[in-house]
Amino acid sequence: MSDTKWRKALRAISQAYLGIREMLVKFIDVDEPRRMCFPPSLACPLAYMDTIEFGPTELRSIEWLEVAADVDEVLRPLGQFPVTSVDGRSRIAGYGN
């Protein structure tokens, strides 16, 4: 998924005030998903998000991101996002299988 699309998704989810305080992020070059605070800061160059845990991180390196809320309704008006929602959790895929 493009940097712009990740930024659009993260901003919309943050502004929806769903009570999300953390996210689980699987990076393409890391075996295990990482738990991080939500929302990350987007006040950095466009290709990055700034996290408390890891500092500036490339958005294009996200394989998938998961939050403890159903975000499909939040993202639907913004375009097509690869979202899978199960048991009140949503996973947004950055890369297809």
N, CA, C and O of each residue as an XYZ file, in Angstrom:
388
protein
N       0.862     -1.166      0.000
C       0.000      0.000      0.000
C       0.909      1.229      0.000
O       1.991      1.205      0.586
N       0.482      2.267     -0.636
C       1.305      3.475     -0.747
C       1.386      4.224      0.586
O       0.544      4.060      1.469
N       2.429      5.049      0.700
C       2.605      5.875      1.896
C       1.388      6.766      2.124
O       0.912      6.905      3.250
N       0.896      7.362      1.057
C      -0.253      8.263      1.154
C      -1.484      7.528      1.663
O      -2.234      8.061      2.481
N      -1.694      6.314      1.186
C      -2.863      5.547      1.611
C      -2.734      5.132      3.082
O      -3.721      5.166      3.817
N      -1.534      4.741      3.518
C      -1.328      4.430      4.937
C      -1.608      5.672      5.795
O      -2.270      5.576      6.829
N      -1.107      6.828      5.366
C      -1.345      8.059      6.123
C      -2.834      8.374      6.208
O      -3.339      8.756      7.264
N      -3.527      8.210      5.088
C      -4.970      8.466      5.048
C      -5.697      7.545      6.031
O      -6.578      7.994      6.764
N      -5.333      6.265      6.048
C      -5.967      5.292      6.938
C      -5.669      5.612      8.404
O      -6.581      5.649      9.230
N      -4.407      5.839      8.725
C      -4.033      6.115     10.114
C      -4.692      7.391     10.633
O      -5.163      7.433     11.769
N      -4.725      8.419      9.808
C      -5.361      9.685     10.207
C      -6.865      9.493     10.442
O      -7.401      9.970     11.443
N      -7.536      8.807      9.537
C      -8.985      8.596      9.668
C      -9.322      7.770     10.902
O     -10.269      8.091     11.620
N      -8.568      6.722     11.153
C      -8.826      5.877     12.331
C      -8.591      6.675     13.599
O      -9.373      6.578     14.545
N      -7.528      7.460     13.631
C      -7.227      8.282     14.797
C      -8.335      9.308     15.051
O      -8.748      9.507     16.194
N      -8.814      9.954     13.992
C      -9.828     10.990     14.130
C     -11.222     10.442     14.399
O     -12.128     11.204     14.735
N     -11.411      9.130     14.258
C     -12.718      8.519     14.533
C     -12.932      8.304     16.036
O     -14.037      7.956     16.454
N     -11.904      8.504     16.841
C     -11.988      8.385     18.297
C     -12.643      7.069     18.723
O     -13.671      7.067     19.401
N     -12.037      5.958     18.317
C     -12.558      4.627     18.625
C     -11.965      4.059     19.910
O     -12.232      2.907     20.252
N     -11.176      4.835     20.616
C     -10.575      4.381     21.871
C      -9.375      3.460     21.666
O      -8.986      2.737     22.583
N      -8.797      3.481     20.490
C      -7.647      2.632     20.196
C      -6.396      3.252     20.816
O      -6.093      4.423     20.587
N      -5.680      2.463     21.594
C      -4.470      2.962     22.254
C      -3.211      2.232     21.792
O      -2.095      2.679     22.059
N      -3.395      1.113     21.102
C      -2.232      0.403     20.603
C      -2.537     -0.289     19.292
O      -3.697     -0.515     18.947
N      -1.486     -0.621     18.566
C      -1.632     -1.338     17.314
C      -0.575     -2.429     17.273
O       0.487     -2.319     17.887
N      -0.888     -3.466     16.546
C       0.042     -4.555     16.315
C       0.475     -4.427     14.867
O      -0.361     -4.426     13.962
N       1.785     -4.319     14.642
C       2.295     -4.074     13.297
C       3.280     -5.174     12.916
O       4.222     -5.468     13.651
N       3.041     -5.779     11.747
C       3.956     -6.777     11.188
C       4.702     -6.090     10.054
O       4.103     -5.668      9.065
N       6.021     -5.983     10.210
C       6.864     -5.385      9.183
C       7.378     -6.471      8.250
O       7.566     -7.612      8.672
N       7.604     -6.131      6.998
C       7.991     -7.137      6.008
C       9.346     -7.774      6.310
O       9.578     -8.919      5.920
N      10.235     -7.075      6.984
C      11.568     -7.611      7.252
C      11.769     -8.098      8.688
O      12.902     -8.337      9.104
N      10.677     -8.247      9.450
C      10.741     -8.675     10.845
C       9.804     -9.869     11.019
O       8.667     -9.848     10.547
N      10.290    -10.915     11.701
C       9.503    -12.139     11.838
C       8.262    -11.989     12.721
O       7.195    -12.504     12.385
N       8.398    -11.296     13.832
C       7.300    -11.181     14.796
C       6.641     -9.798     14.726
O       7.330     -8.793     14.550
N       5.300     -9.743     14.863
C       4.619     -8.444     14.916
C       5.077     -7.641     16.135
O       5.471     -8.209     17.153
N       5.021     -6.340     16.018
C       5.437     -5.432     17.095
C       4.224     -4.675     17.636
O       3.397     -4.181     16.869
N       4.129     -4.591     18.944
C       3.064     -3.838     19.603
C       3.551     -2.402     19.792
O       4.639     -2.168     20.318
N       2.729     -1.441     19.355
C       3.119     -0.035     19.434
C       1.941      0.819     19.877
O       0.785      0.415     19.755
N       2.245      2.000     20.392
C       1.201      2.965     20.763
C       0.492      3.467     19.513
O       1.094      3.601     18.448
N      -0.793      3.741     19.663
C      -1.592      4.306     18.577
C      -2.178      5.616     19.070
O      -2.615      5.692     20.219
N      -2.200      6.638     18.247
C      -1.746      6.704     16.870
C      -0.274      7.078     16.792
O       0.249      7.733     17.693
N       0.396      6.667     15.723
C       1.759      7.146     15.520
C       1.701      8.594     15.041
O       0.677      9.052     14.531
N       2.793      9.294     15.208
C       2.847     10.670     14.705
C       3.083     10.653     13.195
O       3.901      9.884     12.690
N       2.362     11.504     12.493
C       2.553     11.663     11.057
C       3.235     12.992     10.741
O       3.274     13.416      9.586
N       3.775     13.649     11.777
C       4.472     14.933     11.612
C       5.937     14.679     11.263
O       6.845     15.077     11.993
N       6.141     14.020     10.156
C       7.475     13.687      9.677
C       7.398     13.573      8.155
O       6.311     13.715      7.595
N       8.505     13.323      7.475
C       8.425     13.197      6.021
C       7.358     12.184      5.588
O       7.070     11.228      6.309
N       6.781     12.403      4.416
C       5.623     11.640      3.958
C       5.804     10.128      3.939
O       4.825      9.400      4.104
N       6.988      9.645      3.749
C       7.207      8.199      3.650
C       7.300      7.513      5.007
O       7.518      6.304      5.076
N       7.135      8.281      6.095
C       7.355      7.740      7.438
C       6.200      8.012      8.391
O       5.388      8.915      8.188
N       6.160      7.183      9.453
C       5.389      7.481     10.656
C       6.417      7.490     11.777
O       7.425      6.788     11.701
N       6.173      8.270     12.804
C       7.105      8.354     13.923
C       6.486      7.627     15.097
O       5.374      7.948     15.518
N       7.203      6.642     15.629
C       6.686      5.849     16.742
C       7.540      6.075     17.979
O       8.738      6.337     17.881
N       6.918      5.970     19.125
C       7.640      6.109     20.389
C       8.648      4.980     20.529
O       9.764      5.190     21.005
N       8.254      3.782     20.114
C       9.068      2.596     20.319
C      10.275      2.483     19.388
O      11.341      2.035     19.810
N      10.114      2.889     18.118
C      11.159      2.648     17.123
C      11.609      3.896     16.372
O      12.470      3.810     15.497
N      11.047      5.040     16.697
C      11.397      6.256     15.981
C      10.764      6.270     14.601
O       9.783      5.562     14.373
N      11.302      7.063     13.666
C      10.729      7.120     12.318
C      10.813      5.749     11.638
O      11.858      5.098     11.639
N       9.696      5.336     11.063
C       9.583      4.021     10.437
C       8.923      4.178      9.076
O       7.924      4.887      8.951
N       9.460      3.535      8.071
C       8.891      3.625      6.731
C       7.513      2.979      6.666
O       7.335      1.836      7.087
N       6.552      3.708      6.142
C       5.201      3.174      6.000
C       5.167      1.998      5.028
O       4.416      1.046      5.241
N       5.958      2.048      3.979
C       5.945      0.962      2.987
C       6.524     -0.335      3.526
O       6.433     -1.370      2.866
N       7.129     -0.299      4.731
C       7.670     -1.519      5.324
C       6.619     -2.281      6.141
O       6.915     -3.339      6.696
N       5.387     -1.744      6.216
C       4.319     -2.409      6.966
C       3.699     -3.506      6.103
O       3.164     -3.236      5.028
N       3.777     -4.743      6.585
C       3.108     -5.852      5.901
C       1.621     -5.830      6.240
O       0.773     -5.957      5.356
N       1.310     -5.667      7.532
C      -0.064     -5.473      7.985
C      -0.065     -4.764      9.324
O       0.934     -4.745     10.043
N      -1.221     -4.177      9.642
C      -1.414     -3.436     10.880
C      -2.758     -3.871     11.453
O      -3.742     -3.974     10.721
N      -2.803     -4.129     12.766
C      -4.049     -4.595     13.388
C      -4.394     -3.719     14.587
O      -3.523     -3.364     15.382
N      -5.683     -3.372     14.709
C      -6.179     -2.578     15.844
C      -7.403     -3.258     16.449
O      -8.084     -4.042     15.788
N      -7.670     -2.947     17.710
C      -8.783     -3.554     18.436
C     -10.070     -2.754     18.238
O     -10.657     -2.261     19.200
N     -10.497     -2.632     16.995
C     -11.747     -1.948     16.655
C     -12.091     -2.321     15.213
O     -11.215     -2.668     14.421
N     -13.368     -2.242     14.895
C     -13.796     -2.475     13.520
C     -13.695     -1.145     12.777
O     -14.484     -0.232     13.023
N     -12.737     -1.037     11.882
C     -12.482      0.228     11.198
C     -13.013      0.241      9.767
O     -12.790      1.213      9.046
N     -13.694     -0.791      9.348
C     -14.192     -0.874      7.977
C     -15.098      0.313      7.633
O     -14.976      0.886      6.550
N     -15.994      0.681      8.531
C     -16.913      1.807      8.283
C     -16.171      3.137      8.209
O     -16.587      4.045      7.489
N     -15.081      3.250      8.947
C     -14.278      4.483      8.929
C     -13.547      4.626      7.598
O     -13.457      5.722      7.045
N     -13.028      3.513      7.090
C     -12.202      3.555      5.888
C     -12.992      3.478      4.589
O     -12.524      3.959      3.557
N     -14.168      2.891      4.618
C     -14.952      2.695      3.389
C     -15.160      3.987      2.584
O     -15.011      3.953      1.363
N     -15.498      5.125      3.212
C     -15.696      6.356      2.427
C     -14.412      6.897      1.789
O     -14.477      7.752      0.907
N     -13.259      6.413      2.220
C     -11.986      6.938      1.727
C     -11.443      6.183      0.529
O     -10.456      6.609     -0.071
N     -12.061      5.078      0.172
C     -11.568      4.278     -0.945
C     -11.475      2.816     -0.564
O     -12.008      2.390      0.461
N     -10.799      2.063     -1.391
C     -10.665      0.635     -1.145
C      -9.431      0.357     -0.291
O      -8.307      0.695     -0.663
N      -9.666     -0.261      0.853
C      -8.607     -0.660      1.753
C      -8.745     -2.150      2.009
O      -9.861     -2.636      2.189
N      -7.636     -2.893      2.029
C      -7.688     -4.325      2.295
C      -7.856     -4.592      3.793
O      -6.879     -4.854      4.494
N      -9.100     -4.525      4.279
C      -9.395     -4.681      5.701
C     -10.110     -6.002      5.937
O     -11.054     -6.350      5.229
N      -9.642     -6.731      6.947
C     -10.311     -7.940      7.406
C     -10.708     -7.690      8.852
O      -9.855     -7.383      9.684
N     -11.993     -7.817      9.159
C     -12.458     -7.593     10.527
C     -12.990     -8.895     11.108
O     -13.838     -9.559     10.512
N     -12.470     -9.253     12.297
C     -12.889    -10.468     12.985
C     -12.951    -10.176     14.480
O     -11.991     -9.671     15.064
N     -14.094    -10.501     15.098
C     -14.266    -10.345     16.546
C     -13.893     -8.956     17.053
O     -13.245     -8.831     18.092
N     -14.292     -7.917     16.335
C     -14.046     -6.546     16.774
C     -12.635     -6.049     16.540
O     -12.292     -4.950     16.976
N     -11.809     -6.832     15.864
C     -10.437     -6.418     15.513
C     -10.365     -6.260     14.010
O     -11.045     -6.974     13.272
N      -9.544     -5.331     13.553
C      -9.369     -5.115     12.112
C      -7.901     -5.222     11.759
O      -7.030     -4.704     12.458
N      -7.650     -5.910     10.651
C      -6.295     -6.004     10.100
C      -6.303     -5.361      8.730
O      -7.092     -5.725      7.858
N      -5.407     -4.394      8.555
C      -5.251     -3.708      7.277
C      -3.964     -4.229      6.645
O      -2.886     -4.123      7.230
N      -4.086     -4.784      5.466
C      -2.928     -5.366      4.784
C      -2.232     -4.319      3.933
O      -2.876     -3.549      3.220
N      -0.928     -4.301      4.016
C      -0.133     -3.424      3.168
C       0.280     -4.128      1.889
O       0.495     -3.508      0.848
N       0.382     -5.430      2.001
C       0.795     -6.261      0.865
C      -0.116     -7.472      0.781
O      -0.453     -8.068      1.804
N      -0.516     -7.839     -0.421
C      -1.356     -9.018     -0.606
C      -0.536    -10.287     -0.546
O       0.692    -10.259     -0.625
N      -1.229    -11.392     -0.406
C      -0.544    -12.689     -0.361
C      -0.150    -13.133     -1.752
O       0.438    -14.202     -1.915
